[in-house]
Amino acid sequence: MPESASDDPTRSAEVGNPFSTRHTRPGALPFQFAPGPKEKQLIERLWDTRLWGQIVGPHGSGKSTLLHLLSRRAAQVGLCWVQFELHNAQRRMPHGWRQKVWQSFERGRNTIVVVDGYEQLAPFSRWRLKRTCRNHRWGLLVTAHQDVGLPHLYRTLTHIDLAHALVEMLLPVGNSRISSQMVARIFRRHEGNLREVFIDLYDHYETMRLRSR
C-alpha cells in the first residue's frame, strides 16, 4: 500500500482509499482506550514502577499506536523517550543502540528505552538489555504478545465494536462500499488483528472503486 506519490507512480489509483497506511499507521488513528486507566494514568503508573513496564496484547491490537500516544505525553513530563522497533527474527538489539540512547540524553530528563516487539529478542539479548538499563538507570518499556516478566502497564484488546468504530472513523461520510457485514467477516477471518483487517479492507475498497469507474 503506497503512502505517497513519490513512492509509486500509480498513485492515481490509490488516491482516496481510506485504508492506505498513511491513514492507519500508528499515530494516524487515535488510540481507543478500553474502560480503565487512560493516558495520564499510564504515565503515572510508569513513574510508580521506576519507568519499567510492559504493554501486552495480540497482533494488531494497538500496542504500537499506544506507544505513539504515550511518547507525546512523555516529552511533556520530563522523559527522554528513545524507541526501537524490532521486526520478525530480529534476535538482537539494533547495532549502536546504546550510542543512540546516549546521544538522545537531555540533562534533567529521565531516560526510558522503549522496545516495540521485545519478544523478538533472544533470551540472552533480553537479559543484556535489562542489565544495561539497570546499570545506567534507564527505564525500560516493551510491547509483547504475552507476559515477559516486567511490571504490567496495559493490555490491549480488540473486539468487533472497536473494528466497526475505526472503520466508520476512516470511511468518508455516506460511503457504502464497505458494509458492517464485510467488516465482521474480515475481522473473524483475521482473528481480531486490526492491522490485517485494514490491509484486507484496502484491497476490497480498491477493487470496488475500480469496478465503479
C-alpha positions, 0 to 999 in steps of 0.5 A: 500500500503506497503512502505517497506519490513519490513512492509509486507512480500509480498513485492515481489509483490509490488516491482516496482509499481510506485504508492506505497506511498513511491513514492507519499507521500508528499515530494516524488513528487515535488510540481507543482506550478500553474502560480503565486507566487512560493516558495520564494514568499510564504515565503515572503508573510508569513513574510508580514502577521506576519507568519499567513496564510492559504493554501486552496484547495480540497482533494488531491490537494497538500496542504500537499506536499506544506507544505513539500516544504515550511518547507525546505525553512523555516529552511533556513530563520530563522523559527522554523517550528513545524507541526501537522497533524490532521486526520478525527474527530480529534476535538482537538489539539494533547495532549502536543502540546504546550510542543512540540512547546516549546521544538522545540524553537531555540533562534533567530528563529521565531516560526510558528505552522503549522496545516495540516487539521485545519478544523478538529478542533472544533470551540472552539479548533480553537479559543484556538489555535489562542489565544495561538499563539497570546499570545506567538507570534507564527505564525500560518499556516493551510491547509483547504478545504475552507476559515477559516478566516486567511490571504490567502497564496495559493490555490491549484488546480488540473486539468487533465494536472497536473494528466497526468504530475505526472503520466508520472513523476512516470511511468518508461520510455516506460511503457504502462500499464497505458494509458492517457485514464485510467488516465482521467477516474480515475481522473473524477471518483475521482473528481480531488483528486490526492491522490485517483487517485494514490491509484486507479492507484496502484491497476490497475498497480498491477493487470496488472503486475500480469496478465503479469507474 
